[in-house]
Structures are given as structure tokens and as C-alpha cells.
Amino acid sequence: MADIDKCRGDGCPIKEKCYRYTAEDGTYQNYFTKAPFDGEKCNMYWGENAEYIFNQLKKITNNGTNQAT
């Protein structure tokens, strides 16, 4: 389940390699209103190792709560 804003990939040639497009939907999934690909690049592209990196960041920040232990 993705805990990120997802992309519908409309008109995006790199959507199949982007985690924001390929991730499984969460229960209450948010989507960009418009695909962020501008015809040349995407500033929101999230590459192949995104899920692993995201999970590591969540662990570092106490599951995303940013609370000190």
C-alpha cells in the first residue's frame, strides 16, 4: 500500500518505471490532479528503489511520526 501521492501517468513516457504510477493503491489514495511530466522531465519521478528508500526513511523517523525516542 502506497503512503504517497500517486500519479495517473497521463501522457507520461516514463510512468512504467515510476513508483508513483506502479505502486499499489492505499485505502484512501491521493493522486496528483495533473501528471507532473512537463514534456521534457518530471520533478516528481520516483525511481525503481523508491519503496525500499521510503521504508528506510520511515524507520529513521520512527514510522513517519518524527517523534524522538
mmCIF file of the N, C-alpha and C atoms, coordinates in Angstrom:
data_MODEL
# 
_entry.id   MODEL 
# 
loop_
_atom_site.group_PDB 
_atom_site.id 
_atom_site.type_symbol 
_atom_site.label_atom_id 
_atom_site.label_alt_id 
_atom_site.label_comp_id 
_atom_site.label_asym_id 
_atom_site.label_entity_id 
_atom_site.label_seq_id 
_atom_site.pdbx_PDB_ins_code 
_atom_site.Cartn_x 
_atom_site.Cartn_y 
_atom_site.Cartn_z 
_atom_site.occupancy 
_atom_site.B_iso_or_equiv 
_atom_site.pdbx_formal_charge 
_atom_site.auth_seq_id 
_atom_site.auth_comp_id 
_atom_site.auth_asym_id 
_atom_site.auth_atom_id 
_atom_site.pdbx_PDB_model_num 
ATOM 1   N N  . MET A 1 1  ? 0.841  -1.166 0.000   1.00 0.00 ? 1  MET A N  1 
ATOM 2   C CA . MET A 1 1  ? 0.000  0.000  0.000   1.00 0.00 ? 1  MET A CA 1 
ATOM 3   C C  . MET A 1 1  ? 0.894  1.239  0.000   1.00 0.00 ? 1  MET A C  1 
ATOM 4   N N  . ALA A 1 2  ? 0.616  2.162  -0.887  1.00 0.00 ? 2  ALA A N  1 
ATOM 5   C CA . ALA A 1 2  ? 1.439  3.361  -1.032  1.00 0.00 ? 2  ALA A CA 1 
ATOM 6   C C  . ALA A 1 2  ? 0.969  4.473  -0.101  1.00 0.00 ? 2  ALA A C  1 
ATOM 7   N N  . ASP A 1 3  ? 1.907  5.046  0.632   1.00 0.00 ? 3  ASP A N  1 
ATOM 8   C CA . ASP A 1 3  ? 1.621  6.178  1.508   1.00 0.00 ? 3  ASP A CA 1 
ATOM 9   C C  . ASP A 1 3  ? 2.220  7.430  0.866   1.00 0.00 ? 3  ASP A C  1 
ATOM 10  N N  . ILE A 1 4  ? 1.915  7.614  -0.423  1.00 0.00 ? 4  ILE A N  1 
ATOM 11  C CA . ILE A 1 4  ? 2.456  8.725  -1.196  1.00 0.00 ? 4  ILE A CA 1 
ATOM 12  C C  . ILE A 1 4  ? 1.356  9.267  -2.102  1.00 0.00 ? 4  ILE A C  1 
ATOM 13  N N  . ASP A 1 5  ? 1.588  10.448 -2.663  1.00 0.00 ? 5  ASP A N  1 
ATOM 14  C CA . ASP A 1 5  ? 0.712  10.939 -3.721  1.00 0.00 ? 5  ASP A CA 1 
ATOM 15  C C  . ASP A 1 5  ? 1.089  10.201 -4.988  1.00 0.00 ? 5  ASP A C  1 
ATOM 16  N N  . LYS A 1 6  ? 0.103  9.580  -5.611  1.00 0.00 ? 6  LYS A N  1 
ATOM 17  C CA . LYS A 1 6  ? 0.360  8.815  -6.820  1.00 0.00 ? 6  LYS A CA 1 
ATOM 18  C C  . LYS A 1 6  ? 0.057  9.643  -8.057  1.00 0.00 ? 6  LYS A C  1 
ATOM 19  N N  . CYS A 1 7  ? 0.469  9.111  -9.195  1.00 0.00 ? 7  CYS A N  1 
ATOM 20  C CA . CYS A 1 7  ? 0.284  9.763  -10.487 1.00 0.00 ? 7  CYS A CA 1 
ATOM 21  C C  . CYS A 1 7  ? -0.496 8.816  -11.400 1.00 0.00 ? 7  CYS A C  1 
ATOM 22  N N  . ARG A 1 8  ? -1.427 9.355  -12.163 1.00 0.00 ? 8  ARG A N  1 
ATOM 23  C CA . ARG A 1 8  ? -2.184 8.528  -13.111 1.00 0.00 ? 8  ARG A CA 1 
ATOM 24  C C  . ARG A 1 8  ? -1.385 8.289  -14.395 1.00 0.00 ? 8  ARG A C  1 
ATOM 25  N N  . GLY A 1 9  ? -0.313 9.039  -14.613 1.00 0.00 ? 9  GLY A N  1 
ATOM 26  C CA . GLY A 1 9  ? 0.585  8.814  -15.736 1.00 0.00 ? 9  GLY A CA 1 
ATOM 27  C C  . GLY A 1 9  ? 0.096  9.287  -17.086 1.00 0.00 ? 9  GLY A C  1 
ATOM 28  N N  . ASP A 1 10 ? -0.931 10.111 -17.123 1.00 0.00 ? 10 ASP A N  1 
ATOM 29  C CA . ASP A 1 10 ? -1.467 10.593 -18.397 1.00 0.00 ? 10 ASP A CA 1 
ATOM 30  C C  . ASP A 1 10 ? -0.396 11.290 -19.241 1.00 0.00 ? 10 ASP A C  1 
ATOM 31  N N  . GLY A 1 11 ? -0.091 10.723 -20.393 1.00 0.00 ? 11 GLY A N  1 
ATOM 32  C CA . GLY A 1 11 ? 0.873  11.307 -21.316 1.00 0.00 ? 11 GLY A CA 1 
ATOM 33  C C  . GLY A 1 11 ? 2.326  11.184 -20.895 1.00 0.00 ? 11 GLY A C  1 
ATOM 34  N N  . CYS A 1 12 ? 2.611  10.396 -19.899 1.00 0.00 ? 12 CYS A N  1 
ATOM 35  C CA . CYS A 1 12 ? 3.982  10.279 -19.392 1.00 0.00 ? 12 CYS A CA 1 
ATOM 36  C C  . CYS A 1 12 ? 4.674  9.056  -19.989 1.00 0.00 ? 12 CYS A C  1 
ATOM 37  N N  . PRO A 1 13 ? 5.795  9.254  -20.671 1.00 0.00 ? 13 PRO A N  1 
ATOM 38  C CA . PRO A 1 13 ? 6.511  8.125  -21.282 1.00 0.00 ? 13 PRO A CA 1 
ATOM 39  C C  . PRO A 1 13 ? 7.334  7.292  -20.299 1.00 0.00 ? 13 PRO A C  1 
ATOM 40  N N  . ILE A 1 14 ? 7.529  7.774  -19.074 1.00 0.00 ? 14 ILE A N  1 
ATOM 41  C CA . ILE A 1 14 ? 8.346  7.043  -18.096 1.00 0.00 ? 14 ILE A CA 1 
ATOM 42  C C  . ILE A 1 14 ? 7.517  6.465  -16.949 1.00 0.00 ? 14 ILE A C  1 
ATOM 43  N N  . LYS A 1 15 ? 6.197  6.470  -17.086 1.00 0.00 ? 15 LYS A N  1 
ATOM 44  C CA . LYS A 1 15 ? 5.327  6.040  -15.990 1.00 0.00 ? 15 LYS A CA 1 
ATOM 45  C C  . LYS A 1 15 ? 5.559  4.601  -15.551 1.00 0.00 ? 15 LYS A C  1 
ATOM 46  N N  . GLU A 1 16 ? 5.892  3.707  -16.453 1.00 0.00 ? 16 GLU A N  1 
ATOM 47  C CA . GLU A 1 16 ? 6.076  2.300  -16.110 1.00 0.00 ? 16 GLU A CA 1 
ATOM 48  C C  . GLU A 1 16 ? 7.293  2.059  -15.218 1.00 0.00 ? 16 GLU A C  1 
ATOM 49  N N  . LYS A 1 17 ? 8.189  3.034  -15.119 1.00 0.00 ? 17 LYS A N  1 
ATOM 50  C CA . LYS A 1 17 ? 9.378  2.917  -14.275 1.00 0.00 ? 17 LYS A CA 1 
ATOM 51  C C  . LYS A 1 17 ? 9.284  3.798  -13.040 1.00 0.00 ? 17 LYS A C  1 
ATOM 52  N N  . CYS A 1 18 ? 8.133  4.413  -12.838 1.00 0.00 ? 18 CYS A N  1 
ATOM 53  C CA . CYS A 1 18 ? 7.958  5.344  -11.723 1.00 0.00 ? 18 CYS A CA 1 
ATOM 54  C C  . CYS A 1 18 ? 7.079  4.729  -10.636 1.00 0.00 ? 18 CYS A C  1 
ATOM 55  N N  . TYR A 1 19 ? 7.572  4.756  -9.408  1.00 0.00 ? 19 TYR A N  1 
ATOM 56  C CA . TYR A 1 19 ? 6.838  4.198  -8.277  1.00 0.00 ? 19 TYR A CA 1 
ATOM 57  C C  . TYR A 1 19 ? 5.520  4.930  -8.041  1.00 0.00 ? 19 TYR A C  1 
ATOM 58  N N  . ARG A 1 20 ? 5.463  6.206  -8.357  1.00 0.00 ? 20 ARG A N  1 
ATOM 59  C CA . ARG A 1 20 ? 4.232  6.967  -8.162  1.00 0.00 ? 20 ARG A CA 1 
ATOM 60  C C  . ARG A 1 20 ? 3.110  6.465  -9.080  1.00 0.00 ? 20 ARG A C  1 
ATOM 61  N N  . TYR A 1 21 ? 3.455  5.757  -10.132 1.00 0.00 ? 21 TYR A N  1 
ATOM 62  C CA . TYR A 1 21 ? 2.463  5.168  -11.033 1.00 0.00 ? 21 TYR A CA 1 
ATOM 63  C C  . TYR A 1 21 ? 2.237  3.683  -10.741 1.00 0.00 ? 21 TYR A C  1 
ATOM 64  N N  . THR A 1 22 ? 3.307  2.956  -10.438 1.00 0.00 ? 22 THR A N  1 
ATOM 65  C CA . THR A 1 22 ? 3.219  1.500  -10.324 1.00 0.00 ? 22 THR A CA 1 
ATOM 66  C C  . THR A 1 22 ? 2.849  0.991  -8.931  1.00 0.00 ? 22 THR A C  1 
ATOM 67  N N  . ALA A 1 23 ? 2.971  1.817  -7.903  1.00 0.00 ? 23 ALA A N  1 
ATOM 68  C CA . ALA A 1 23 ? 2.686  1.369  -6.531  1.00 0.00 ? 23 ALA A CA 1 
ATOM 69  C C  . ALA A 1 23 ? 1.221  0.983  -6.375  1.00 0.00 ? 23 ALA A C  1 
ATOM 70  N N  . GLU A 1 24 ? 0.985  0.019  -5.508  1.00 0.00 ? 24 GLU A N  1 
ATOM 71  C CA . GLU A 1 24 ? -0.377 -0.412 -5.195  1.00 0.00 ? 24 GLU A CA 1 
ATOM 72  C C  . GLU A 1 24 ? -1.101 0.711  -4.450  1.00 0.00 ? 24 GLU A C  1 
ATOM 73  N N  . ASP A 1 25 ? -2.357 0.921  -4.772  1.00 0.00 ? 25 ASP A N  1 
ATOM 74  C CA . ASP A 1 25 ? -3.150 1.964  -4.114  1.00 0.00 ? 25 ASP A CA 1 
ATOM 75  C C  . ASP A 1 25 ? -3.366 1.652  -2.645  1.00 0.00 ? 25 ASP A C  1 
ATOM 76  N N  . GLY A 1 26 ? -3.383 2.705  -1.831  1.00 0.00 ? 26 GLY A N  1 
ATOM 77  C CA . GLY A 1 26 ? -3.746 2.591  -0.439  1.00 0.00 ? 26 GLY A CA 1 
ATOM 78  C C  . GLY A 1 26 ? -5.261 2.679  -0.301  1.00 0.00 ? 26 GLY A C  1 
ATOM 79  N N  . THR A 1 27 ? -5.758 2.568  0.918   1.00 0.00 ? 27 THR A N  1 
ATOM 80  C CA . THR A 1 27 ? -7.190 2.636  1.165   1.00 0.00 ? 27 THR A CA 1 
ATOM 81  C C  . THR A 1 27 ? -7.763 3.990  0.764   1.00 0.00 ? 27 THR A C  1 
ATOM 82  N N  . TYR A 1 28 ? -7.115 5.049  1.156   1.00 0.00 ? 28 TYR A N  1 
ATOM 83  C CA . TYR A 1 28 ? -7.529 6.412  0.812   1.00 0.00 ? 28 TYR A CA 1 
ATOM 84  C C  . TYR A 1 28 ? -6.403 7.049  0.013   1.00 0.00 ? 28 TYR A C  1 
ATOM 85  N N  . GLN A 1 29 ? -6.289 6.693  -1.247  1.00 0.00 ? 29 GLN A N  1 
ATOM 86  C CA . GLN A 1 29 ? -5.145 7.086  -2.061  1.00 0.00 ? 29 GLN A CA 1 
ATOM 87  C C  . GLN A 1 29 ? -5.315 8.490  -2.649  1.00 0.00 ? 29 GLN A C  1 
ATOM 88  N N  . ASN A 1 30 ? -4.271 9.300  -2.510  1.00 0.00 ? 30 ASN A N  1 
ATOM 89  C CA . ASN A 1 30 ? -4.234 10.623 -3.134  1.00 0.00 ? 30 ASN A CA 1 
ATOM 90  C C  . ASN A 1 30 ? -3.518 10.532 -4.467  1.00 0.00 ? 30 ASN A C  1 
ATOM 91  N N  . TYR A 1 31 ? -3.977 11.324 -5.415  1.00 0.00 ? 31 TYR A N  1 
ATOM 92  C CA . TYR A 1 31 ? -3.367 11.403 -6.746  1.00 0.00 ? 31 TYR A CA 1 
ATOM 93  C C  . TYR A 1 31 ? -3.099 12.860 -7.098  1.00 0.00 ? 31 TYR A C  1 
ATOM 94  N N  . PHE A 1 32 ? -2.062 13.087 -7.906  1.00 0.00 ? 32 PHE A N  1 
ATOM 95  C CA . PHE A 1 32 ? -1.860 14.413 -8.473  1.00 0.00 ? 32 PHE A CA 1 
ATOM 96  C C  . PHE A 1 32 ? -3.069 14.725 -9.350  1.00 0.00 ? 32 PHE A C  1 
ATOM 97  N N  . THR A 1 33 ? -3.494 15.978 -9.391  1.00 0.00 ? 33 THR A N  1 
ATOM 98  C CA . THR A 1 33 ? -4.621 16.332 -10.258 1.00 0.00 ? 33 THR A CA 1 
ATOM 99  C C  . THR A 1 33 ? -4.213 16.310 -11.718 1.00 0.00 ? 33 THR A C  1 
ATOM 100 N N  . LYS A 1 34 ? -2.934 16.530 -11.983 1.00 0.00 ? 34 LYS A N  1 
ATOM 101 C CA . LYS A 1 34 ? -2.389 16.509 -13.344 1.00 0.00 ? 34 LYS A CA 1 
ATOM 102 C C  . LYS A 1 34 ? -1.032 15.821 -13.283 1.00 0.00 ? 34 LYS A C  1 
ATOM 103 N N  . ALA A 1 35 ? -0.735 14.996 -14.267 1.00 0.00 ? 35 ALA A N  1 
ATOM 104 C CA . ALA A 1 35 ? 0.579  14.346 -14.297 1.00 0.00 ? 35 ALA A CA 1 
ATOM 105 C C  . ALA A 1 35 ? 1.672  15.410 -14.305 1.00 0.00 ? 35 ALA A C  1 
ATOM 106 N N  . PRO A 1 36 ? 2.675  15.295 -13.438 1.00 0.00 ? 36 PRO A N  1 
ATOM 107 C CA . PRO A 1 36 ? 3.703  16.328 -13.332 1.00 0.00 ? 36 PRO A CA 1 
ATOM 108 C C  . PRO A 1 36 ? 4.740  16.318 -14.461 1.00 0.00 ? 36 PRO A C  1 
ATOM 109 N N  . PHE A 1 37 ? 4.629  15.409 -15.419 1.00 0.00 ? 37 PHE A N  1 
ATOM 110 C CA . PHE A 1 37 ? 5.559  15.376 -16.558 1.00 0.00 ? 37 PHE A CA 1 
ATOM 111 C C  . PHE A 1 37 ? 5.271  16.582 -17.445 1.00 0.00 ? 37 PHE A C  1 
ATOM 112 N N  . ASP A 1 38 ? 6.295  17.405 -17.714 1.00 0.00 ? 38 ASP A N  1 
ATOM 113 C CA . ASP A 1 38 ? 6.080  18.644 -18.465 1.00 0.00 ? 38 ASP A CA 1 
ATOM 114 C C  . ASP A 1 38 ? 6.458  18.548 -19.942 1.00 0.00 ? 38 ASP A C  1 
ATOM 115 N N  . GLY A 1 39 ? 6.656  17.353 -20.441 1.00 0.00 ? 39 GLY A N  1 
ATOM 116 C CA . GLY A 1 39 ? 7.043  17.179 -21.839 1.00 0.00 ? 39 GLY A CA 1 
ATOM 117 C C  . GLY A 1 39 ? 8.528  16.907 -22.001 1.00 0.00 ? 39 GLY A C  1 
ATOM 118 N N  . GLU A 1 40 ? 9.310  17.264 -20.990 1.00 0.00 ? 40 GLU A N  1 
ATOM 119 C CA . GLU A 1 40 ? 10.755 17.042 -21.011 1.00 0.00 ? 40 GLU A CA 1 
ATOM 120 C C  . GLU A 1 40 ? 11.231 16.238 -19.814 1.00 0.00 ? 40 GLU A C  1 
ATOM 121 N N  . LYS A 1 41 ? 10.671 16.525 -18.645 1.00 0.00 ? 41 LYS A N  1 
ATOM 122 C CA . LYS A 1 41 ? 11.105 15.855 -17.415 1.00 0.00 ? 41 LYS A CA 1 
ATOM 123 C C  . LYS A 1 41 ? 9.958  15.842 -16.402 1.00 0.00 ? 41 LYS A C  1 
ATOM 124 N N  . CYS A 1 42 ? 10.170 15.091 -15.342 1.00 0.00 ? 42 CYS A N  1 
ATOM 125 C CA . CYS A 1 42 ? 9.198  15.030 -14.255 1.00 0.00 ? 42 CYS A CA 1 
ATOM 126 C C  . CYS A 1 42 ? 9.930  15.289 -12.945 1.00 0.00 ? 42 CYS A C  1 
ATOM 127 N N  . ASN A 1 43 ? 9.558  16.341 -12.270 1.00 0.00 ? 43 ASN A N  1 
ATOM 128 C CA . ASN A 1 43 ? 10.194 16.666 -10.995 1.00 0.00 ? 43 ASN A CA 1 
ATOM 129 C C  . ASN A 1 43 ? 9.716  15.771 -9.859  1.00 0.00 ? 43 ASN A C  1 
ATOM 130 N N  . MET A 1 44 ? 8.693  14.964 -10.103 1.00 0.00 ? 44 MET A N  1 
ATOM 131 C CA . MET A 1 44 ? 8.159  14.078 -9.075  1.00 0.00 ? 44 MET A CA 1 
ATOM 132 C C  . MET A 1 44 ? 8.490  12.613 -9.345  1.00 0.00 ? 44 MET A C  1 
ATOM 133 N N  . TYR A 1 45 ? 9.318  12.331 -10.321 1.00 0.00 ? 45 TYR A N  1 
ATOM 134 C CA . TYR A 1 45 ? 9.700  10.961 -10.677 1.00 0.00 ? 45 TYR A CA 1 
ATOM 135 C C  . TYR A 1 45 ? 10.292 10.259 -9.466  1.00 0.00 ? 45 TYR A C  1 
ATOM 136 N N  . TRP A 1 46 ? 9.853  9.039  -9.243  1.00 0.00 ? 46 TRP A N  1 
ATOM 137 C CA . TRP A 1 46 ? 10.337 8.242  -8.121  1.00 0.00 ? 46 TRP A CA 1 
ATOM 138 C C  . TRP A 1 46 ? 10.787 6.906  -8.693  1.00 0.00 ? 46 TRP A C  1 
ATOM 139 N N  . GLY A 1 47 ? 12.092 6.712  -8.814  1.00 0.00 ? 47 GLY A N  1 
ATOM 140 C CA . GLY A 1 47 ? 12.691 5.568  -9.485  1.00 0.00 ? 47 GLY A CA 1 
ATOM 141 C C  . GLY A 1 47 ? 12.496 4.213  -8.831  1.00 0.00 ? 47 GLY A C  1 
ATOM 142 N N  . GLU A 1 48 ? 13.195 3.229  -9.347  1.00 0.00 ? 48 GLU A N  1 
ATOM 143 C CA . GLU A 1 48 ? 12.992 1.818  -9.024  1.00 0.00 ? 48 GLU A CA 1 
ATOM 144 C C  . GLU A 1 48 ? 13.195 1.445  -7.559  1.00 0.00 ? 48 GLU A C  1 
ATOM 145 N N  . ASN A 1 49 ? 14.107 2.059  -6.852  1.00 0.00 ? 49 ASN A N  1 
ATOM 146 C CA . ASN A 1 49 ? 14.366 1.707  -5.453  1.00 0.00 ? 49 ASN A CA 1 
ATOM 147 C C  . ASN A 1 49 ? 13.540 2.540  -4.482  1.00 0.00 ? 49 ASN A C  1 
ATOM 148 N N  . ALA A 1 50 ? 12.548 3.217  -4.968  1.00 0.00 ? 50 ALA A N  1 
ATOM 149 C CA . ALA A 1 50 ? 11.788 4.157  -4.161  1.00 0.00 ? 50 ALA A CA 1 
ATOM 150 C C  . ALA A 1 50 ? 11.141 3.525  -2.936  1.00 0.00 ? 50 ALA A C  1 
ATOM 151 N N  . GLU A 1 51 ? 10.511 2.379  -3.078  1.00 0.00 ? 51 GLU A N  1 
ATOM 152 C CA . GLU A 1 51 ? 9.819  1.765  -1.949  1.00 0.00 ? 51 GLU A CA 1 
ATOM 153 C C  . GLU A 1 51 ? 10.808 1.411  -0.839  1.00 0.00 ? 51 GLU A C  1 
ATOM 154 N N  . TYR A 1 52 ? 11.945 0.840  -1.194  1.00 0.00 ? 52 TYR A N  1 
ATOM 155 C CA . TYR A 1 52 ? 12.958 0.494  -0.197  1.00 0.00 ? 52 TYR A CA 1 
ATOM 156 C C  . TYR A 1 52 ? 13.451 1.753  0.524   1.00 0.00 ? 52 TYR A C  1 
ATOM 157 N N  . ILE A 1 53 ? 13.776 2.795  -0.235  1.00 0.00 ? 53 ILE A N  1 
ATOM 158 C CA . ILE A 1 53 ? 14.273 4.047  0.352   1.00 0.00 ? 53 ILE A CA 1 
ATOM 159 C C  . ILE A 1 53 ? 13.204 4.673  1.241   1.00 0.00 ? 53 ILE A C  1 
ATOM 160 N N  . PHE A 1 54 ? 11.966 4.692  0.761   1.00 0.00 ? 54 PHE A N  1 
ATOM 161 C CA . PHE A 1 54 ? 10.868 5.268  1.538   1.00 0.00 ? 54 PHE A CA 1 
ATOM 162 C C  . PHE A 1 54 ? 10.696 4.527  2.863   1.00 0.00 ? 54 PHE A C  1 
ATOM 163 N N  . ASN A 1 55 ? 10.752 3.214  2.840   1.00 0.00 ? 55 ASN A N  1 
ATOM 164 C CA . ASN A 1 55 ? 10.612 2.431  4.069   1.00 0.00 ? 55 ASN A CA 1 
ATOM 165 C C  . ASN A 1 55 ? 11.763 2.675  5.030   1.00 0.00 ? 55 ASN A C  1 
ATOM 166 N N  . GLN A 1 56 ? 12.963 2.846  4.502   1.00 0.00 ? 56 GLN A N  1 
ATOM 167 C CA . GLN A 1 56 ? 14.107 3.152  5.352   1.00 0.00 ? 56 GLN A CA 1 
ATOM 168 C C  . GLN A 1 56 ? 13.938 4.524  6.010   1.00 0.00 ? 56 GLN A C  1 
ATOM 169 N N  . LEU A 1 57 ? 13.460 5.492  5.258   1.00 0.00 ? 57 LEU A N  1 
ATOM 170 C CA . LEU A 1 57 ? 13.226 6.828  5.818   1.00 0.00 ? 57 LEU A CA 1 
ATOM 171 C C  . LEU A 1 57 ? 12.153 6.789  6.907   1.00 0.00 ? 57 LEU A C  1 
ATOM 172 N N  . LYS A 1 58 ? 11.124 5.986  6.704   1.00 0.00 ? 58 LYS A N  1 
ATOM 173 C CA . LYS A 1 58 ? 10.088 5.850  7.727   1.00 0.00 ? 58 LYS A CA 1 
ATOM 174 C C  . LYS A 1 58 ? 10.660 5.263  9.006   1.00 0.00 ? 58 LYS A C  1 
ATOM 175 N N  . LYS A 1 59 ? 11.556 4.275  8.878   1.00 0.00 ? 59 LYS A N  1 
ATOM 176 C CA . LYS A 1 59 ? 12.189 3.683  10.058  1.00 0.00 ? 59 LYS A CA 1 
ATOM 177 C C  . LYS A 1 59 ? 13.038 4.722  10.792  1.00 0.00 ? 59 LYS A C  1 
ATOM 178 N N  . ILE A 1 60 ? 13.783 5.495  10.026  1.00 0.00 ? 60 ILE A N  1 
ATOM 179 C CA . ILE A 1 60 ? 14.661 6.506  10.628  1.00 0.00 ? 60 ILE A CA 1 
ATOM 180 C C  . ILE A 1 60 ? 13.855 7.539  11.385  1.00 0.00 ? 60 ILE A C  1 
ATOM 181 N N  . THR A 1 61 ? 12.695 7.893  10.858  1.00 0.00 ? 61 THR A N  1 
ATOM 182 C CA . THR A 1 61 ? 11.868 8.928  11.501  1.00 0.00 ? 61 THR A CA 1 
ATOM 183 C C  . THR A 1 61 ? 10.762 8.313  12.355  1.00 0.00 ? 61 THR A C  1 
ATOM 184 N N  . ASN A 1 62 ? 10.986 7.119  12.878  1.00 0.00 ? 62 ASN A N  1 
ATOM 185 C CA . ASN A 1 62 ? 10.008 6.454  13.756  1.00 0.00 ? 62 ASN A CA 1 
ATOM 186 C C  . ASN A 1 62 ? 8.660  6.291  13.054  1.00 0.00 ? 62 ASN A C  1 
ATOM 187 N N  . ASN A 1 63 ? 8.700  5.657  11.889  1.00 0.00 ? 63 ASN A N  1 
ATOM 188 C CA . ASN A 1 63 ? 7.498  5.398  11.091  1.00 0.00 ? 63 ASN A CA 1 
ATOM 189 C C  . ASN A 1 63 ? 6.792  6.661  10.649  1.00 0.00 ? 63 ASN A C  1 
ATOM 190 N N  . GLY A 1 64 ? 7.565  7.690  10.380  1.00 0.00 ? 64 GLY A N  1 
ATOM 191 C CA . GLY A 1 64 ? 6.989  8.903  9.835   1.00 0.00 ? 64 GLY A CA 1 
ATOM 192 C C  . GLY A 1 64 ? 6.424  9.860  10.857  1.00 0.00 ? 64 GLY A C  1 
ATOM 193 N N  . THR A 1 65 ? 6.565  9.566  12.161  1.00 0.00 ? 65 THR A N  1 
ATOM 194 C CA . THR A 1 65 ? 5.972  10.424 13.176  1.00 0.00 ? 65 THR A CA 1 
ATOM 195 C C  . THR A 1 65 ? 6.899  11.550 13.599  1.00 0.00 ? 65 THR A C  1 
ATOM 196 N N  . ASN A 1 66 ? 8.198  11.437 13.278  1.00 0.00 ? 66 ASN A N  1 
ATOM 197 C CA . ASN A 1 66 ? 9.188  12.448 13.637  1.00 0.00 ? 66 ASN A CA 1 
ATOM 198 C C  . ASN A 1 66 ? 9.270  12.692 15.135  1.00 0.00 ? 66 ASN A C  1 
ATOM 199 N N  . GLN A 1 67 ? 8.908  11.719 15.945  1.00 0.00 ? 67 GLN A N  1 
ATOM 200 C CA . GLN A 1 67 ? 8.979  11.846 17.381  1.00 0.00 ? 67 GLN A CA 1 
ATOM 201 C C  . GLN A 1 67 ? 10.290 11.289 17.896  1.00 0.00 ? 67 GLN A C  1 
ATOM 202 N N  . ALA A 1 68 ? 10.895 11.981 18.811  1.00 0.00 ? 68 ALA A N  1 
ATOM 203 C CA . ALA A 1 68 ? 12.151 11.496 19.395  1.00 0.00 ? 68 ALA A CA 1 
ATOM 204 C C  . ALA A 1 68 ? 11.864 10.315 20.314  1.00 0.00 ? 68 ALA A C  1 
ATOM 205 N N  . THR A 1 69 ? 12.826 9.393  20.379  1.00 0.00 ? 69 THR A N  1 
ATOM 206 C CA . THR A 1 69 ? 12.650 8.221  21.245  1.00 0.00 ? 69 THR A CA 1 
ATOM 207 C C  . THR A 1 69 ? 13.371 8.410  22.547  1.00 0.00 ? 69 THR A C  1 
# 
